[in-house]
Amino acid sequence: MNYKIKSRIWIEVDNHVFLGEGRIQLLKAVDQEGSLSKAAKSLNLSYKKAWHLLNSMNSSGKEPVTTNTIGGKGGGGTLLTEYGKKLIDTFDTINKNCWAFLDQELEHLKKIS
């Protein structure tokens, strides 16, 4: 038998999603692109959806996850805050540790099957 465990992790605040894999991907894309519109495009998200997700994270966290720079000659942009970078690292660690645990538990299942 070829068993698989399927799982997705998300973190809620006051019964609303704060972080999940998709939101973390968006934060990583913002960090890489320096722009919400470019980040949204790279993930095949509409700007409106990306803005909604980012706004939700900014209003749900203890600090904003991004800051905006005003346009000008080079145009404006969206930058990740240190808090936003720490959230990515923390979520990635939680996710990695969870998968390690699930893999270990799957090995127990394989032994009894």
Jmol script that loads the backbone (N, CA, C; Angstrom):
load data "model"
ATOM      1  N   MET A   1       0.843  -1.191   0.000  1.00  0.00           N
ATOM      2  CA  MET A   1       0.000   0.000   0.000  1.00  0.00           C
ATOM      3  C   MET A   1       0.881   1.245   0.000  1.00  0.00           C
ATOM      4  N   ASN A   2       0.396   2.234  -0.666  1.00  0.00           N
ATOM      5  CA  ASN A   2       1.135   3.491  -0.757  1.00  0.00           C
ATOM      6  C   ASN A   2       0.334   4.584  -0.048  1.00  0.00           C
ATOM      7  N   TYR A   3       0.565   4.721   1.251  1.00  0.00           N
ATOM      8  CA  TYR A   3      -0.165   5.717   2.038  1.00  0.00           C
ATOM      9  C   TYR A   3       0.428   7.101   1.850  1.00  0.00           C
ATOM     10  N   LYS A   4      -0.447   8.108   1.896  1.00  0.00           N
ATOM     11  CA  LYS A   4      -0.025   9.507   1.845  1.00  0.00           C
ATOM     12  C   LYS A   4      -0.830  10.273   2.887  1.00  0.00           C
ATOM     13  N   ILE A   5      -0.204  11.232   3.484  1.00  0.00           N
ATOM     14  CA  ILE A   5      -0.923  12.150   4.364  1.00  0.00           C
ATOM     15  C   ILE A   5      -1.053  13.474   3.627  1.00  0.00           C
ATOM     16  N   LYS A   6      -2.243  14.022   3.622  1.00  0.00           N
ATOM     17  CA  LYS A   6      -2.497  15.328   3.015  1.00  0.00           C
ATOM     18  C   LYS A   6      -2.830  16.299   4.150  1.00  0.00           C
ATOM     19  N   SER A   7      -2.236  17.460   4.081  1.00  0.00           N
ATOM     20  CA  SER A   7      -2.474  18.432   5.150  1.00  0.00           C
ATOM     21  C   SER A   7      -2.157  19.836   4.657  1.00  0.00           C
ATOM     22  N   ARG A   8      -2.854  20.801   5.200  1.00  0.00           N
ATOM     23  CA  ARG A   8      -2.555  22.217   4.965  1.00  0.00           C
ATOM     24  C   ARG A   8      -2.641  22.923   6.309  1.00  0.00           C
ATOM     25  N   ILE A   9      -1.714  23.816   6.516  1.00  0.00           N
ATOM     26  CA  ILE A   9      -1.671  24.555   7.773  1.00  0.00           C
ATOM     27  C   ILE A   9      -2.084  25.995   7.521  1.00  0.00           C
ATOM     28  N   TRP A  10      -2.874  26.515   8.425  1.00  0.00           N
ATOM     29  CA  TRP A  10      -3.134  27.947   8.432  1.00  0.00           C
ATOM     30  C   TRP A  10      -3.255  28.390   9.871  1.00  0.00           C
ATOM     31  N   ILE A  11      -3.026  29.653  10.080  1.00  0.00           N
ATOM     32  CA  ILE A  11      -3.072  30.233  11.419  1.00  0.00           C
ATOM     33  C   ILE A  11      -4.193  31.268  11.420  1.00  0.00           C
ATOM     34  N   GLU A  12      -5.052  31.184  12.414  1.00  0.00           N
ATOM     35  CA  GLU A  12      -6.190  32.093  12.523  1.00  0.00           C
ATOM     36  C   GLU A  12      -6.004  33.061  13.681  1.00  0.00           C
ATOM     37  N   VAL A  13      -6.609  34.210  13.524  1.00  0.00           N
ATOM     38  CA  VAL A  13      -6.711  35.211  14.586  1.00  0.00           C
ATOM     39  C   VAL A  13      -8.181  35.601  14.663  1.00  0.00           C
ATOM     40  N   ASP A  14      -8.766  35.455  15.835  1.00  0.00           N
ATOM     41  CA  ASP A  14     -10.185  35.797  16.029  1.00  0.00           C
ATOM     42  C   ASP A  14     -11.080  35.159  14.964  1.00  0.00           C
ATOM     43  N   ASN A  15     -10.867  33.870  14.691  1.00  0.00           N
ATOM     44  CA  ASN A  15     -11.657  33.092  13.738  1.00  0.00           C
ATOM     45  C   ASN A  15     -11.539  33.554  12.285  1.00  0.00           C
ATOM     46  N   HIS A  16     -10.481  34.292  11.969  1.00  0.00           N
ATOM     47  CA  HIS A  16     -10.199  34.694  10.590  1.00  0.00           C
ATOM     48  C   HIS A  16      -8.802  34.212  10.228  1.00  0.00           C
ATOM     49  N   VAL A  17      -8.638  33.792   8.973  1.00  0.00           N
ATOM     50  CA  VAL A  17      -7.315  33.331   8.535  1.00  0.00           C
ATOM     51  C   VAL A  17      -6.342  34.499   8.562  1.00  0.00           C
ATOM     52  N   PHE A  18      -5.214  34.280   9.222  1.00  0.00           N
ATOM     53  CA  PHE A  18      -4.139  35.273   9.262  1.00  0.00           C
ATOM     54  C   PHE A  18      -3.024  34.867   8.308  1.00  0.00           C
ATOM     55  N   LEU A  19      -2.547  33.640   8.443  1.00  0.00           N
ATOM     56  CA  LEU A  19      -1.478  33.132   7.580  1.00  0.00           C
ATOM     57  C   LEU A  19      -1.832  31.750   7.068  1.00  0.00           C
ATOM     58  N   GLY A  20      -1.410  31.482   5.862  1.00  0.00           N
ATOM     59  CA  GLY A  20      -1.533  30.171   5.250  1.00  0.00           C
ATOM     60  C   GLY A  20      -0.514  30.107   4.123  1.00  0.00           C
ATOM     61  N   GLU A  21      -0.452  28.981   3.462  1.00  0.00           N
ATOM     62  CA  GLU A  21       0.556  28.805   2.419  1.00  0.00           C
ATOM     63  C   GLU A  21       0.427  29.848   1.307  1.00  0.00           C
ATOM     64  N   GLY A  22      -0.796  30.125   0.871  1.00  0.00           N
ATOM     65  CA  GLY A  22      -1.004  31.117  -0.189  1.00  0.00           C
ATOM     66  C   GLY A  22      -0.589  32.513   0.230  1.00  0.00           C
ATOM     67  N   ARG A  23      -0.898  32.890   1.448  1.00  0.00           N
ATOM     68  CA  ARG A  23      -0.532  34.221   1.939  1.00  0.00           C
ATOM     69  C   ARG A  23       0.975  34.334   2.101  1.00  0.00           C
ATOM     70  N   ILE A  24       1.616  33.252   2.526  1.00  0.00           N
ATOM     71  CA  ILE A  24       3.071  33.257   2.651  1.00  0.00           C
ATOM     72  C   ILE A  24       3.710  33.369   1.273  1.00  0.00           C
ATOM     73  N   GLN A  25       3.160  32.665   0.277  1.00  0.00           N
ATOM     74  CA  GLN A  25       3.662  32.795  -1.095  1.00  0.00           C
ATOM     75  C   GLN A  25       3.548  34.235  -1.574  1.00  0.00           C
ATOM     76  N   LEU A  26       2.438  34.889  -1.232  1.00  0.00           N
ATOM     77  CA  LEU A  26       2.257  36.287  -1.624  1.00  0.00           C
ATOM     78  C   LEU A  26       3.304  37.171  -0.958  1.00  0.00           C
ATOM     79  N   LEU A  27       3.548  36.974   0.341  1.00  0.00           N
ATOM     80  CA  LEU A  27       4.569  37.769   1.030  1.00  0.00           C
ATOM     81  C   LEU A  27       5.946  37.551   0.415  1.00  0.00           C
ATOM     82  N   LYS A  28       6.272  36.307   0.077  1.00  0.00           N
ATOM     83  CA  LYS A  28       7.559  36.014  -0.553  1.00  0.00           C
ATOM     84  C   LYS A  28       7.666  36.694  -1.917  1.00  0.00           C
ATOM     85  N   ALA A  29       6.582  36.684  -2.670  1.00  0.00           N
ATOM     86  CA  ALA A  29       6.581  37.331  -3.990  1.00  0.00           C
ATOM     87  C   ALA A  29       6.713  38.842  -3.861  1.00  0.00           C
ATOM     88  N   VAL A  30       6.046  39.436  -2.880  1.00  0.00           N
ATOM     89  CA  VAL A  30       6.178  40.879  -2.636  1.00  0.00           C
ATOM     90  C   VAL A  30       7.629  41.207  -2.293  1.00  0.00           C
ATOM     91  N   ASP A  31       8.236  40.376  -1.451  1.00  0.00           N
ATOM     92  CA  ASP A  31       9.627  40.595  -1.069  1.00  0.00           C
ATOM     93  C   ASP A  31      10.546  40.513  -2.294  1.00  0.00           C
ATOM     94  N   GLN A  32      10.284  39.582  -3.167  1.00  0.00           N
ATOM     95  CA  GLN A  32      11.121  39.396  -4.352  1.00  0.00           C
ATOM     96  C   GLN A  32      10.881  40.494  -5.397  1.00  0.00           C
ATOM     97  N   GLU A  33       9.614  40.850  -5.602  1.00  0.00           N
ATOM     98  CA  GLU A  33       9.260  41.785  -6.670  1.00  0.00           C
ATOM     99  C   GLU A  33       9.313  43.254  -6.249  1.00  0.00           C
ATOM    100  N   GLY A  34       9.100  43.514  -4.945  1.00  0.00           N
ATOM    101  CA  GLY A  34       9.069  44.902  -4.484  1.00  0.00           C
ATOM    102  C   GLY A  34       7.819  45.652  -4.895  1.00  0.00           C
ATOM    103  N   SER A  35       6.809  44.900  -5.300  1.00  0.00           N
ATOM    104  CA  SER A  35       5.573  45.493  -5.800  1.00  0.00           C
ATOM    105  C   SER A  35       4.442  44.504  -5.632  1.00  0.00           C
ATOM    106  N   LEU A  36       3.302  44.989  -5.154  1.00  0.00           N
ATOM    107  CA  LEU A  36       2.148  44.105  -4.993  1.00  0.00           C
ATOM    108  C   LEU A  36       1.607  43.691  -6.354  1.00  0.00           C
ATOM    109  N   SER A  37       1.533  44.609  -7.300  1.00  0.00           N
ATOM    110  CA  SER A  37       0.989  44.253  -8.612  1.00  0.00           C
ATOM    111  C   SER A  37       1.876  43.231  -9.313  1.00  0.00           C
ATOM    112  N   LYS A  38       3.193  43.370  -9.234  1.00  0.00           N
ATOM    113  CA  LYS A  38       4.096  42.394  -9.851  1.00  0.00           C
ATOM    114  C   LYS A  38       4.024  41.052  -9.122  1.00  0.00           C
ATOM    115  N   ALA A  39       3.905  41.104  -7.800  1.00  0.00           N
ATOM    116  CA  ALA A  39       3.779  39.875  -7.015  1.00  0.00           C
ATOM    117  C   ALA A  39       2.502  39.135  -7.400  1.00  0.00           C
ATOM    118  N   ALA A  40       1.390  39.871  -7.501  1.00  0.00           N
ATOM    119  CA  ALA A  40       0.116  39.263  -7.879  1.00  0.00           C
ATOM    120  C   ALA A  40       0.226  38.620  -9.256  1.00  0.00           C
ATOM    121  N   LYS A  41       0.812  39.339 -10.193  1.00  0.00           N
ATOM    122  CA  LYS A  41       0.965  38.811 -11.553  1.00  0.00           C
ATOM    123  C   LYS A  41       1.807  37.531 -11.552  1.00  0.00           C
ATOM    124  N   SER A  42       2.889  37.513 -10.753  1.00  0.00           N
ATOM    125  CA  SER A  42       3.763  36.336 -10.723  1.00  0.00           C
ATOM    126  C   SER A  42       3.061  35.104 -10.154  1.00  0.00           C
ATOM    127  N   LEU A  43       2.018  35.329  -9.346  1.00  0.00           N
ATOM    128  CA  LEU A  43       1.266  34.230  -8.744  1.00  0.00           C
ATOM    129  C   LEU A  43      -0.069  33.965  -9.450  1.00  0.00           C
ATOM    130  N   ASN A  44      -0.291  34.675 -10.553  1.00  0.00           N
ATOM    131  CA  ASN A  44      -1.555  34.569 -11.292  1.00  0.00           C
ATOM    132  C   ASN A  44      -2.766  34.909 -10.429  1.00  0.00           C
ATOM    133  N   LEU A  45      -2.594  35.915  -9.578  1.00  0.00           N
ATOM    134  CA  LEU A  45      -3.699  36.435  -8.763  1.00  0.00           C
ATOM    135  C   LEU A  45      -4.129  37.780  -9.329  1.00  0.00           C
ATOM    136  N   SER A  46      -5.395  38.114  -9.156  1.00  0.00           N
ATOM    137  CA  SER A  46      -5.811  39.459  -9.517  1.00  0.00           C
ATOM    138  C   SER A  46      -5.218  40.432  -8.487  1.00  0.00           C
ATOM    139  N   TYR A  47      -5.002  41.654  -8.898  1.00  0.00           N
ATOM    140  CA  TYR A  47      -4.487  42.661  -7.977  1.00  0.00           C
ATOM    141  C   TYR A  47      -5.449  42.822  -6.810  1.00  0.00           C
ATOM    142  N   LYS A  48      -6.749  42.814  -7.113  1.00  0.00           N
ATOM    143  CA  LYS A  48      -7.765  43.001  -6.068  1.00  0.00           C
ATOM    144  C   LYS A  48      -7.674  41.902  -5.011  1.00  0.00           C
ATOM    145  N   LYS A  49      -7.521  40.650  -5.447  1.00  0.00           N
ATOM    146  CA  LYS A  49      -7.411  39.519  -4.509  1.00  0.00           C
ATOM    147  C   LYS A  49      -6.144  39.659  -3.674  1.00  0.00           C
ATOM    148  N   ALA A  50      -5.019  39.977  -4.337  1.00  0.00           N
ATOM    149  CA  ALA A  50      -3.744  40.135  -3.631  1.00  0.00           C
ATOM    150  C   ALA A  50      -3.837  41.280  -2.620  1.00  0.00           C
ATOM    151  N   TRP A  51      -4.440  42.383  -3.018  1.00  0.00           N
ATOM    152  CA  TRP A  51      -4.578  43.526  -2.111  1.00  0.00           C
ATOM    153  C   TRP A  51      -5.431  43.135  -0.908  1.00  0.00           C
ATOM    154  N   HIS A  52      -6.517  42.401  -1.153  1.00  0.00           N
ATOM    155  CA  HIS A  52      -7.397  41.968  -0.060  1.00  0.00           C
ATOM    156  C   HIS A  52      -6.626  41.087   0.931  1.00  0.00           C
ATOM    157  N   LEU A  53      -5.848  40.123   0.418  1.00  0.00           N
ATOM    158  CA  LEU A  53      -5.076  39.234   1.290  1.00  0.00           C
ATOM    159  C   LEU A  53      -4.055  40.023   2.105  1.00  0.00           C
ATOM    160  N   LEU A  54      -3.355  40.925   1.439  1.00  0.00           N
ATOM    161  CA  LEU A  54      -2.336  41.720   2.125  1.00  0.00           C
ATOM    162  C   LEU A  54      -2.968  42.643   3.163  1.00  0.00           C
ATOM    163  N   ASN A  55      -4.068  43.260   2.812  1.00  0.00           N
ATOM    164  CA  ASN A  55      -4.767  44.146   3.745  1.00  0.00           C
ATOM    165  C   ASN A  55      -5.253  43.363   4.969  1.00  0.00           C
ATOM    166  N   SER A  56      -5.729  42.158   4.740  1.00  0.00           N
ATOM    167  CA  SER A  56      -6.186  41.307   5.841  1.00  0.00           C
ATOM    168  C   SER A  56      -5.037  40.983   6.792  1.00  0.00           C
ATOM    169  N   MET A  57      -3.867  40.636   6.232  1.00  0.00           N
ATOM    170  CA  MET A  57      -2.708  40.336   7.083  1.00  0.00           C
ATOM    171  C   MET A  57      -2.243  41.585   7.831  1.00  0.00           C
ATOM    172  N   ASN A  58      -2.219  42.712   7.135  1.00  0.00           N
ATOM    173  CA  ASN A  58      -1.774  43.951   7.773  1.00  0.00           C
ATOM    174  C   ASN A  58      -2.678  44.366   8.921  1.00  0.00           C
ATOM    175  N   SER A  59      -3.972  44.107   8.787  1.00  0.00           N
ATOM    176  CA  SER A  59      -4.895  44.515   9.849  1.00  0.00           C
ATOM    177  C   SER A  59      -5.044  43.471  10.952  1.00  0.00           C
ATOM    178  N   SER A  60      -4.643  42.230  10.692  1.00  0.00           N
ATOM    179  CA  SER A  60      -4.805  41.165  11.685  1.00  0.00           C
ATOM    180  C   SER A  60      -3.576  40.941  12.552  1.00  0.00           C
ATOM    181  N   GLY A  61      -2.412  41.306  12.065  1.00  0.00           N
ATOM    182  CA  GLY A  61      -1.178  41.064  12.805  1.00  0.00           C
ATOM    183  C   GLY A  61      -0.946  42.106  13.875  1.00  0.00           C
ATOM    184  N   LYS A  62       0.072  41.851  14.684  1.00  0.00           N
ATOM    185  CA  LYS A  62       0.384  42.830  15.737  1.00  0.00           C
ATOM    186  C   LYS A  62       1.087  44.056  15.152  1.00  0.00           C
ATOM    187  N   GLU A  63       1.627  43.911  13.938  1.00  0.00           N
ATOM    188  CA  GLU A  63       2.269  45.005  13.197  1.00  0.00           C
ATOM    189  C   GLU A  63       1.940  44.797  11.726  1.00  0.00           C
ATOM    190  N   PRO A  64       2.123  45.821  10.904  1.00  0.00           N
ATOM    191  CA  PRO A  64       1.958  45.630   9.459  1.00  0.00           C
ATOM    192  C   PRO A  64       3.033  44.686   8.906  1.00  0.00           C
ATOM    193  N   VAL A  65       2.659  43.891   7.905  1.00  0.00           N
ATOM    194  CA  VAL A  65       3.617  42.992   7.267  1.00  0.00           C
ATOM    195  C   VAL A  65       4.312  43.654   6.078  1.00  0.00           C
ATOM    196  N   THR A  66       3.725  44.740   5.591  1.00  0.00           N
ATOM    197  CA  THR A  66       4.316  45.474   4.473  1.00  0.00           C
ATOM    198  C   THR A  66       4.214  46.975   4.708  1.00  0.00           C
ATOM    199  N   THR A  67       5.024  47.704   3.957  1.00  0.00           N
ATOM    200  CA  THR A  67       4.903  49.153   3.892  1.00  0.00           C
ATOM    201  C   THR A  67       4.867  49.531   2.415  1.00  0.00           C
ATOM    202  N   ASN A  68       4.247  50.650   2.125  1.00  0.00           N
ATOM    203  CA  ASN A  68       4.156  51.124   0.749  1.00  0.00           C
ATOM    204  C   ASN A  68       5.046  52.333   0.557  1.00  0.00           C
ATOM    205  N   THR A  69       5.675  52.398  -0.598  1.00  0.00           N
ATOM    206  CA  THR A  69       6.427  53.590  -0.966  1.00  0.00           C
ATOM    207  C   THR A  69       5.639  54.311  -2.042  1.00  0.00           C
ATOM    208  N   ILE A  70       5.671  55.624  -1.991  1.00  0.00           N
ATOM    209  CA  ILE A  70       4.890  56.439  -2.916  1.00  0.00           C
ATOM    210  C   ILE A  70       5.605  56.516  -4.265  1.00  0.00           C
ATOM    211  N   GLY A  71       4.806  56.516  -5.319  1.00  0.00           N
ATOM    212  CA  GLY A  71       5.350  56.579  -6.684  1.00  0.00           C
ATOM    213  C   GLY A  71       6.138  57.858  -6.929  1.00  0.00           C
ATOM    214  N   GLY A  72       6.830  57.856  -7.977  1.00  0.00           N
ATOM    215  CA  GLY A  72       7.670  58.970  -8.390  1.00  0.00           C
ATOM    216  C   GLY A  72       8.336  58.573  -9.686  1.00  0.00           C
ATOM    217  N   LYS A  73       9.530  59.023  -9.885  1.00  0.00           N
ATOM    218  CA  LYS A  73      10.233  58.716 -11.122  1.00  0.00           C
ATOM    219  C   LYS A  73      10.342  57.210 -11.351  1.00  0.00           C
ATOM    220  N   GLY A  74      10.710  56.466 -10.309  1.00  0.00           N
ATOM    221  CA  GLY A  74      10.844  55.019 -10.435  1.00  0.00           C
ATOM    222  C   GLY A  74       9.569  54.268 -10.118  1.00  0.00           C
ATOM    223  N   GLY A  75       8.512  54.955  -9.714  1.00  0.00           N
ATOM    224  CA  GLY A  75       7.260  54.315  -9.331  1.00  0.00           C
ATOM    225  C   GLY A  75       7.278  53.922  -7.864  1.00  0.00           C
ATOM    226  N   GLY A  76       6.117  53.614  -7.343  1.00  0.00           N
ATOM    227  CA  GLY A  76       6.007  53.208  -5.946  1.00  0.00           C
ATOM    228  C   GLY A  76       6.264  51.726  -5.808  1.00  0.00           C
ATOM    229  N   GLY A  77       6.067  51.230  -4.606  1.00  0.00           N
ATOM    230  CA  GLY A  77       6.292  49.812  -4.391  1.00  0.00           C
ATOM    231  C   GLY A  77       5.748  49.363  -3.055  1.00  0.00           C
ATOM    232  N   THR A  78       5.885  48.097  -2.804  1.00  0.00           N
ATOM    233  CA  THR A  78       5.465  47.481  -1.553  1.00  0.00           C
ATOM    234  C   THR A  78       6.648  46.700  -1.017  1.00  0.00           C
ATOM    235  N   LEU A  79       7.002  46.966   0.228  1.00  0.00           N
ATOM    236  CA  LEU A  79       8.149  46.316   0.848  1.00  0.00           C
ATOM    237  C   LEU A  79       7.710  45.525   2.071  1.00  0.00           C
ATOM    238  N   LEU A  80       8.368  44.411   2.280  1.00  0.00           N
ATOM    239  CA  LEU A  80       8.107  43.594   3.458  1.00  0.00           C
ATOM    240  C   LEU A  80       8.771  44.226   4.677  1.00  0.00           C
ATOM    241  N   THR A  81       8.051  44.252   5.791  1.00  0.00           N
ATOM    242  CA  THR A  81       8.634  44.742   7.039  1.00  0.00           C
ATOM    243  C   THR A  81       9.440  43.613   7.677  1.00  0.00           C
ATOM    244  N   GLU A  82      10.213  43.949   8.698  1.00  0.00           N
ATOM    245  CA  GLU A  82      10.944  42.903   9.434  1.00  0.00           C
ATOM    246  C   GLU A  82       9.963  41.915  10.057  1.00  0.00           C
ATOM    247  N   TYR A  83       8.848  42.427  10.524  1.00  0.00           N
ATOM    248  CA  TYR A  83       7.801  41.563  11.082  1.00  0.00           C
ATOM    249  C   TYR A  83       7.302  40.589  10.017  1.00  0.00           C
ATOM    250  N   GLY A  84       7.072  41.090   8.806  1.00  0.00           N
ATOM    251  CA  GLY A  84       6.632  40.231   7.712  1.00  0.00           C
ATOM    252  C   GLY A  84       7.649  39.144   7.403  1.00  0.00           C
ATOM    253  N   LYS A  85       8.928  39.501   7.417  1.00  0.00           N
ATOM    254  CA  LYS A  85       9.991  38.521   7.153  1.00  0.00           C
ATOM    255  C   LYS A  85      10.039  37.466   8.265  1.00  0.00           C
ATOM    256  N   LYS A  86       9.836  37.898   9.503  1.00  0.00           N
ATOM    257  CA  LYS A  86       9.828  36.956  10.621  1.00  0.00           C
ATOM    258  C   LYS A  86       8.633  36.002  10.539  1.00  0.00           C
ATOM    259  N   LEU A  87       7.493  36.509  10.070  1.00  0.00           N
ATOM    260  CA  LEU A  87       6.321  35.650   9.907  1.00  0.00           C
ATOM    261  C   LEU A  87       6.578  34.563   8.874  1.00  0.00           C
ATOM    262  N   ILE A  88       7.240  34.926   7.769  1.00  0.00           N
ATOM    263  CA  ILE A  88       7.579  33.935   6.740  1.00  0.00           C
ATOM    264  C   ILE A  88       8.466  32.856   7.345  1.00  0.00           C
ATOM    265  N   ASP A  89       9.519  33.269   8.028  1.00  0.00           N
ATOM    266  CA  ASP A  89      10.447  32.298   8.625  1.00  0.00           C
ATOM    267  C   ASP A  89       9.746  31.398   9.633  1.00  0.00           C
ATOM    268  N   THR A  90       8.914  31.994  10.470  1.00  0.00           N
ATOM    269  CA  THR A  90       8.210  31.230  11.500  1.00  0.00           C
ATOM    270  C   THR A  90       7.223  30.257  10.878  1.00  0.00           C
ATOM    271  N   PHE A  91       6.456  30.723   9.903  1.00  0.00           N
ATOM    272  CA  PHE A  91       5.485  29.842   9.247  1.00  0.00           C
ATOM    273  C   PHE A  91       6.206  28.694   8.549  1.00  0.00           C
ATOM    274  N   ASP A  92       7.298  28.996   7.840  1.00  0.00           N
ATOM    275  CA  ASP A  92       8.054  27.947   7.151  1.00  0.00           C
ATOM    276  C   ASP A  92       8.588  26.910   8.136  1.00  0.00           C
ATOM    277  N   THR A  93       9.036  27.357   9.306  1.00  0.00           N
ATOM    278  CA  THR A  93       9.527  26.430  10.332  1.00  0.00           C
ATOM    279  C   THR A  93       8.394  25.557  10.863  1.00  0.00           C
ATOM    280  N   ILE A  94       7.264  26.160  11.149  1.00  0.00           N
ATOM    281  CA  ILE A  94       6.099  25.400  11.622  1.00  0.00           C
ATOM    282  C   ILE A  94       5.704  24.361  10.578  1.00  0.00           C
ATOM    283  N   ASN A  95       5.641  24.780   9.332  1.00  0.00           N
ATOM    284  CA  ASN A  95       5.242  23.887   8.246  1.00  0.00           C
ATOM    285  C   ASN A  95       6.228  22.722   8.100  1.00  0.00           C
ATOM    286  N   LYS A  96       7.516  23.033   8.126  1.00  0.00           N
ATOM    287  CA  LYS A  96       8.555  21.997   8.004  1.00  0.00           C
ATOM    288  C   LYS A  96       8.461  21.009   9.167  1.00  0.00           C
ATOM    289  N   ASN A  97       8.308  21.520  10.379  1.00  0.00           N
ATOM    290  CA  ASN A  97       8.211  20.659  11.561  1.00  0.00           C
ATOM    291  C   ASN A  97       6.949  19.803  11.531  1.00  0.00           C
ATOM    292  N   CYS A  98       5.872  20.370  11.046  1.00  0.00           N
ATOM    293  CA  CYS A  98       4.617  19.618  10.950  1.00  0.00           C
ATOM    294  C   CYS A  98       4.779  18.470   9.960  1.00  0.00           C
ATOM    295  N   TRP A  99       5.396  18.733   8.813  1.00  0.00           N
ATOM    296  CA  TRP A  99       5.595  17.670   7.820  1.00  0.00           C
ATOM    297  C   TRP A  99       6.533  16.595   8.342  1.00  0.00           C
ATOM    298  N   ALA A 100       7.552  16.983   9.074  1.00  0.00           N
ATOM    299  CA  ALA A 100       8.459  15.991   9.657  1.00  0.00           C
ATOM    300  C   ALA A 100       7.684  15.084  10.619  1.00  0.00           C
ATOM    301  N   PHE A 101       6.820  15.678  11.436  1.00  0.00           N
ATOM    302  CA  PHE A 101       5.992  14.904  12.361  1.00  0.00           C
ATOM    303  C   PHE A 101       5.048  13.975  11.600  1.00  0.00           C
ATOM    304  N   LEU A 102       4.386  14.505  10.566  1.00  0.00           N
ATOM    305  CA  LEU A 102       3.448  13.690   9.800  1.00  0.00           C
ATOM    306  C   LEU A 102       4.156  12.543   9.082  1.00  0.00           C
ATOM    307  N   ASP A 103       5.336  12.807   8.555  1.00  0.00           N
ATOM    308  CA  ASP A 103       6.118  11.735   7.919  1.00  0.00           C
ATOM    309  C   ASP A 103       6.461  10.637   8.929  1.00  0.00           C
ATOM    310  N   GLN A 104       6.819  11.046  10.129  1.00  0.00           N
ATOM    311  CA  GLN A 104       7.142  10.089  11.192  1.00  0.00           C
ATOM    312  C   GLN A 104       5.906   9.256  11.544  1.00  0.00           C
ATOM    313  N   GLU A 105       4.771   9.904  11.658  1.00  0.00           N
ATOM    314  CA  GLU A 105       3.530   9.188  11.981  1.00  0.00           C
ATOM    315  C   GLU A 105       3.135   8.244  10.854  1.00  0.00           C
ATOM    316  N   LEU A 106       3.384   8.642   9.617  1.00  0.00           N
ATOM    317  CA  LEU A 106       3.075   7.789   8.482  1.00  0.00           C
ATOM    318  C   LEU A 106       3.927   6.519   8.522  1.00  0.00           C
ATOM    319  N   GLU A 107       5.157   6.645   8.963  1.00  0.00           N
ATOM    320  CA  GLU A 107       6.022   5.466   9.108  1.00  0.00           C
ATOM    321  C   GLU A 107       5.440   4.494  10.124  1.00  0.00           C
ATOM    322  N   HIS A 108       4.843   4.995  11.188  1.00  0.00           N
ATOM    323  CA  HIS A 108       4.181   4.131  12.176  1.00  0.00           C
ATOM    324  C   HIS A 108       3.017   3.383  11.527  1.00  0.00           C
ATOM    325  N   LEU A 109       2.263   4.076  10.709  1.00  0.00           N
ATOM    326  CA  LEU A 109       1.135   3.457  10.024  1.00  0.00           C
ATOM    327  C   LEU A 109       1.618   2.352   9.080  1.00  0.00           C
ATOM    328  N   LYS A 110       2.685   2.620   8.366  1.00  0.00           N
ATOM    329  CA  LYS A 110       3.227   1.622   7.427  1.00  0.00           C
ATOM    330  C   LYS A 110       3.684   0.362   8.167  1.00  0.00           C
ATOM    331  N   LYS A 111       4.203   0.525   9.377  1.00  0.00           N
ATOM    332  CA  LYS A 111       4.680  -0.627  10.144  1.00  0.00           C
ATOM    333  C   LYS A 111       3.550  -1.546  10.594  1.00  0.00           C
ATOM    334  N   ILE A 112       2.384  -0.984  10.848  1.00  0.00           N
ATOM    335  CA  ILE A 112       1.268  -1.813  11.323  1.00  0.00           C
ATOM    336  C   ILE A 112       0.376  -2.301  10.187  1.00  0.00           C
ATOM    337  N   SER A 113       0.586  -1.779   9.001  1.00  0.00           N
ATOM    338  CA  SER A 113      -0.289  -2.167   7.863  1.00  0.00           C
ATOM    339  C   SER A 113       0.241  -3.345   7.108  1.00  0.00           C
TER     340      SER A 113
END
end "model"
wireframe off; spacefill off
backbone 0.3
color backbone group
